Amino acid sequence: MSVHSKTIVLFFSVIIGLQSLPRACAFEATNPSADKHGALTVDGYSRSYTINIPPNVGRRPPVVFMLHGRGGTKEQAAAEFGWRELADRERFVAVFPQALPIIPDLALDSLTPASVPSWLGSTNFTIWWSSGFARNLPALHHPDDGVFLTRLIAKIVDDEHVDPYRVYIAGFSSGGGMVADLAARYPKIARAFAAIASIGGLRPSKLTAPVSLLLLQGDADSTALQPDYWAQIPLEQKLSWFGQASLPTLSSEAESWAVLDRCVSSAKQSIPWGQRFVWNGCASQAHLEVYLIHGLGHEWPGSSVSRWNQSHPSLPPLDLTAIVWEFCKLAP
């Protein structure tokens, strides 16, 4: 077994071991942190966010930004994904930004106009980050969330005195697409990015700097683009929305980022839940990791609403938040 393979085995042994410990004795977190709320006006819209700062966090702590999925909220992201609890134990700041409704100028319970595609939702409540092809849908009338999020990161770095060299961004579903969009357009805004359950965003032809990126998808995710649906999309829209004529897949997504990061080679490892792919020799020592989880649908394993672990009792518990955090800490 190579040194690299031994390191991989040790990494997952530590993760599994931590997950198997009772929470009360594994980590002693006294005086858990309380959330505070803020707002930032961007492009004429008041954008809200929630911040979690653990007690005794120390000077210049790391910060993780967690972007909720379509239809989600910052409160839901703070409550369900386990970042607050992990932040308390690992002593980092966690930030949960809020996306806008489909039509920002309409009330949440308003019916969407006929110009909005039916698959986006009949009411304005469905929340959507303006990433990738979403910016090319005129019916959305959305401001650029990339502007909001880059300004929010700068604000949190200044206001909360976090370490500007340890900024990490993770997102689920639509939030994952937004994370990939940020990595493509603003690769220097964070040390590491994690885009979960979101495949098919528009990719750039080149990066201004290499990025450390983690991608994860379940092979039972019903939201993934299917060949029959892809065949119905006009070529012009395929190119403008997704930047490619072929069906976006986890494999094609990973290969695209590997080319952008100028990675030299890749290796595949079997893990308890599926497969893990790691690219080596990337520019500026960037990390590129991709996970394919067998039987996983559209969910974040280990979150309070996920049933993945209960449905797979013979496997070690899968705590995606812990895996993302470990990936972030390893980023150069």
N, C-alpha and C positions, 0 to 999 in steps of 0.2 A: 504493500500500500504506500502510495506517495505521501510526502509531507503534506501536500495540499489536501489530499483525501482524508488524512488523519485529522486535519484541522476542521474539515466539514463535519466529520463524524462527531468530534468533540463539541462543536457548536450546537448541533442538534441534541446531543446528550445533555448539555447544560439547559437548553430550552425545555426539553421534556422533563428533566429533573425538577426544574423550578415549578413547572405546571403541576407536578404531582404532589407538591408540598401543600399542606393545609394553609390557607391564606393567613390565618391568625398567627401561626408560628413561622411561616416563611418570611414574612416582612412585618416588622412592627412599625406601623405608621400612626403616631399619635398626633392629635390636633390636625386632622385633615384640612386641607385648604378649602377656601370658599371662593365661589365664582364672583367676578365683577364684570360689569358690562360697559361697553363704550360704543361710540359712533364716530363716523368719519364721512364727511360730505365729499363726494366725487361725482363729477359730471352732473351736478345738480340734484343728486340723490343722496339721502342720508343712509349710509351703510352701517349696519350694526355688527357687533362681534362680542363674544364672551371670552374672558381670560381666566385661566386657572393658574394661580401662583402658590406653590406649596410653601409651608412655613420652613424657615431655615434653608431657603433655596441656595444661599450663597451668592457670591459675586459673579457677575457675567455668566449666568446659567445658559444652557442650550434652550432652544425654543422649537416646538413642533406646531405647525399649522395643520389642522384637520378639516378638510372640506367635505361636507355632507353630500349625499346623493340627491337625485331628482326627487322633488316632493318632500325633502327633509328640511330640518331646521338646525340652527346652531345649538339649541337646547337638546335636541335629539342626539346630535353628534357628541355633545359633552356627556350625556347620560349613558349612551349605549356602547360606545366603542372601547371603553376602558382606558382612555388616555388620561383622565383625571387621576385615577388610581395609580397608574404607572408613573405619572409625573410626581405624585407624592412620594413614591418609593425611590425613584431615580433622581429626584430633585431637578426637574426641568420645568419650564413654563409651557403650558398648552393653550393654544388660541383656536377658537372656533368661529370662523366668519360666516355670515349669512348671505345666501344668494337672493336675487330678486324674483318676483313673480314673472310669469310669461310676459305680460304687458305691465311694466313697472308703474304706469300711471293709472292703472285700474285697481279697484278694490279686489282683495283676494277672492271674495265670493262672487265676483262678476262673471258673467258668461263671456267666453272669448269670442272675438269677432270672427266672421266667416273666413277671413284671410288667414287665420291660424290653422295649420294642418290638424286634422282631427286626432291624429296619434299623439299630439302634444297635450291634449286634454280639453275637455269642454268648459272647464272653469279655470279661472286665473290662478288658482291656488298652486298648481303644479310649478314647482321651483326648478329653474334651469340655469346652470352656469353657462356663460357665453363663450364656451371653448370651441375650437376647431370649426366644424361645419355650422354650429349654432350661430356663429357670427355672420354666416352667409344666408341666413333665413330672414328676409326683410320683414316678415310678419312679427318677429320677436321684438323689434324696436329696443333692443337691449344695449346699454352702454357696455364698454369693453371691461369685463371683470379683471383682465390682466392689469389694467391701470389701477383699479381698486386694490387688488391684492399686493401689487408691488409697493403702493403707497402705504398700505396697512403694515407690511413687513417693516418698512423704514420707520414708521411711527412706533411700532412695538419695540424695535431695537433702541430707539431714542428714549421712549417713555419708561420702559421697564428695565433698561440697562442689561439686556441680554447680550450674549456673545454673538456679534455679527458674523463670525466664522463658523458658528454651529446653528445655523438656521435650517430646519428640515420641513418638508411639505409632503403631506399624505392626503389622499382623497379616495372616495369610494364612488363607483358608478359615474354619474355626471361630474362629481367632484374629482374622480380619477382622471377623466378626460381633461378637466381644467388643469390638473397637476401636470399632465403631459404637455399641455399647451404652454404652460409657464416654463417648463424645462426647455421647450423648443425655442421660445422667444426670448426668455430671460435666464439662460443657463447659469449665470453667476449670482442669481438672486438667492440661491440656497445651496447648501453643501450636498444635500441628497434629496431625491424625489421618490415617492412611492405612488404609483397609479394602479389602483385595484379595481378589477371587474369593469374595465373600460378599454375596449379595443376599437380602433378605426378612426382615431383623430387625425387631422391633417398634420403631416410632418414636414419640416423644412428640408431644403436640399442640402443645407449645411448648418453647422452650429458655430457660434462665435466663440464657444469654449466647450470642452467635453463636460458631460454630466454623469453623475452617479445616479442610476435609476433602477428601481425594483418594479417589475411588472408581475401581476398575479391574476390568473383567470381560472375558473372552474370549467371542466369540460361538460357540465350539465347546466351551464348558465343560459337560460332561455332568452336573455337580452342580447346575446351575441348575434352579429349579423349572419343570416342564413343564406345559402346559395340561391334558393328560389326567390327570396326577397331582393337579393343583390342583382339578380338578372333583370328585375323590373325597373331598376333605377337607370335613367338615361345616362349615357356616357359623360355628357357635359356635367351633370350633377355629381357623378362619381369623382371626376377630376377636381371640381371646385369644392366639394364637401370633404372628400377623403384624400385627395392628392394622388390617387392611383386608380387604374382601371380594373385591377384584379381584386378579388375578395380579401379584405383585411382579416388576418388571423393573428393569433398570438405568435405564431412562428414568424410571419412576415413582419409583424410589429417589432419583434426582438431583433431580427436581422437588419431592419432599417436603422434602429438605434445603434447596433453594433458597427454599422458602416459610418454613421455620424460620429461615433466615439473613436473610430479608427482602431477597433479591437483586432487582435491578431488571430486568436483562436477561441474555441469554446469547448466546454466539457459538460457532460450530462451525468447527474447523480440521481439514484433512486432514493427517495425519502419516504417516511411512513405513509404520507398522504398522497403521493404522486411522483412528480419529477421536478427536479431543479436544474436549471441551466445557468452556467456561469461563464462569462466571457473574460478572457485573459489578454494581457498586453495592451490594454486600452490607453489612449492618449492621456497624459497627465495623471496616470494611475487611477482613472475613473473606474468605478465598479458598475457592472451591468449584470443583474440577476433576474431570472424569469422563473416563475413557478406555475406549473400546471397541476391543479388539484383534481383528482379523480372523483367524480360524482358530486362535485360542489356546484350548487346553483348560484343564484345572484344574492350572495350574503357575505358578511365579514365574519369568518370563523372566530369564535371566542367572544364575540359581542353578546350583550345581554339578550338580544332578540334572535340570535342565531341558534339553530337546532342541529348544526353540523356535528358537534361532539356527541350529543345524545343519540344521533342517528348512526354513529360509528363507534360504538363502545369498545370494539376490539382494537382500535387504534389509539395511540397516545393523543391526549387532547391537543388540539391545534389552536394556538393563541396567536393570531395574525398580528395583533398590536405589538406583542413582544418581539416577533420576528422582524417587523418593520423597524422597531427601535434599535435592535441589534445591527441591522443593516446600516442604519443612519450613523451609528457610532463608529462603524468601520470605514466610513467614507473618508477619503484623504482630505 
